[in-house]
């Protein structure tokens, strides 16, 4: 019997204790509220703990070597932003627009992303701890690199996603997720899929294995 991966631990935030703050290039934030801010094209480094960012625009920004703990992004824009060599512990993104987001996470521990759009994003994971979950997210044309072990996708759209640079996928849970047109699926050895997905993915797997699919009349399909 295959078990589903456990639920991610949510950020430990008490909104009443948060103090409104402004963005800074070097930012050590503790129990801070970032609300309605515009940091487009900016660069930030530092350590955030117990931070809530809401209704803010971080498009085109660079988070360089950030250490994020107990941090939540709600209804934020992260499109075309880059997280470089970041650490994410108990981090949540909800209802965010992250088209073209480049996220290089050295450590992902209890990361949950829900109801967000991540088309053409590039997600690179190195060390995965705890639970990493994506729920009701769209990843059309996204690229995945590195370690997807124990990651869970729930009701997501992974259409045309590229998995060719994934090097670990043990217990990756893809059940209930659409993968139409995905490539590099041969790299997902050890992943868990449903019987219906196995049938739907047969053509993709055959093509990547180098088979030619043809009918008895000799015509390629």
Buried (B, 14 or more C-beta within 10 A) or exposed (E): EEEEBEEBBEBEBEEEEBEEBEBEEEBEBBBBBBBEBEBBEBEBBBBBBBBBBBEBBBBBBBBBBBBBBBBBBBBBBBBBBBBBBBBBBBBBBBBBBBBBBBBBBBBBBBBBBBBBBBBBBBBBBBEBEBBBBBBBBBBBBBBBBBBBBBBBBBEBBBBBBBBBEBEBBEBBBBBBBBBEEBBBBBBBEEBBBEEEBEEBBEEBEEBBEEEEEEEEEEEEE
